[in-house]
């Protein structure tokens, strides 16, 4: 298979390229050449810019393109139009954030978010999901019936730049009393970047099309199971109402926790993935994912001082 990756030197794109090369496919990476430019010398490297400089792609053909770096409909539409006659399959990495809400568990047929006002700002923006949904529509318009739209949940594992999962293994390694949100049986849902990348390459090579949620099995991993896999010894389970009262920020300040105040997000970690499972999505062990978390200190998670203050207040209540 001749595979073009739009991106390919950061996180998911990097692992897609590695999985494709490892499977013996011919890989071309289209990047600006600014991030990890020395990666994958065995691949072909084309230089350009998603926004206005696609010239290096003109006049070429591939079997499949995997778009790991599309966020703005205008930009994604330009690449889809250019590549419509150059590829058999367009694989777009979207997000489960495309769904209008998570008041209930969602599947691929659930209502999508709608952009209320025109914008191209997507980083940590409420418009992120609606923009991704519009990107999907651009690709379907340009390549009807030839689009594989992948909607991951939280992607974790080696090279993860977000720290939303990384916090828990790192926090456990630091030792001491660990604050965790009740209930211990709360489900958490994520996917190892390597499992996702390998499945994308296999599924694209099989000629599949359509929409697939791609994250962990809903309900399979709980907060307690995650902390056990991390090797946590001293966990204090703090009531959610206490966390809300003390204005603890969910998801980023206390990663993987979703505040009960966020009613429309309560099922964010219960997304249905039965279609992807039927299409061959598999998972490595939780222990392996936890083991391969890097040691660096990220921006997400409670600071040691904030955690200590919260624990002191919890014990003194």
Buried (B, 14 or more C-beta within 10 A) or exposed (E): BBBBBBBBBBBBBBBBBBBBBEBEBBBBBBBBBEBBEEBBEEBEBBBBBBEEEBEBBEEBEBBBBBBBBBBBBEBBBBBBBBBBEBBBBBBBBBBBBBBBBBBEBBBBEBEBBEBEEEEEEBEEEEBBBBBBBBBBBBBBEBBEEBBBBBBBBBBBBBBBEBBBBBBBBBBBEEEEEBBBBBEBEBBBBBBBBBBBBBBBBBBBBEEBBEBBBBBBBBEEBBBBBBBBBBEBEEBEBBEBEBBEEEEBEBBBBBBBBBBBEBEEBBBBBBBBBBBBBEBEBEBBEBEBBBEBBBEEEBEBBBEEEBBBEBBEEBEEE
